[in-house]
């Protein structure tokens, strides 16, 4: 029995070591957190110090040592640029994850305790509204749509925001009209990337505004009464 227990412990320890090794490789290949990037920066600094010491102790002539130092500096700069790109990518992915989670929570049905003790999940007008807006936002982010499919999404977003007249919704409508015009002219997908990103960001701002999506009020970190949002203030007078 003791041997069997020892064997199981050894197998479990080996499995844990293997899992830890895989996690360490993953966090270097696909860093996501502040701690992941600290590991990369610390390892880069350790490598730089080791290489500097190697060059200093190499016994090379001054000119050759200087060339080695320049080469090391270039390598360090390239590695730093790679880490910075990974950090930007991780920031975008983490932001997308937070947005998806927030939209899911806004759209989730309310849980009500019934008289018989059961819990019922019920959609209210506010959660239904949040769900519709989340679906439109996700539609704007969908890749590889045909021109007709993309135009259909743009049209639905435009109808939705035109229920309200403010600077934010006017900006959204202007971007939609600009993209629709470019699509009809046959512009390449690559030339629309910046425009689409700005449109998605503005529509996300619309979705996260309680004036347009009451469920969003639950997720605001700053009390609504002290927020100043001039771009969502209704505009008097004719729409542009």
Secondary structure, DSSP 8 states (H G I E B T S, - for coil): -HHHHHHHHHHHHHHHHHHHHHHHHHHHHS--SHHHHHHHHHHHHHHHHHHHHHHHTS---HHHHHHHHHHHHHHHHHHHHHHHHHHHHHHHHHHHHHHHHHHHHHHS-EEEE-TTS-EEEE--HHHHHHHHHHHHHHHHH--S--HHHHHHHHHHHHHHHTTS-SHHHHHHHHHHHHHHHHHHTT--GGGGHHHHHHHHHHHHHHHT-TTT-GGGGGG-SS-GGG---GGGS---S---
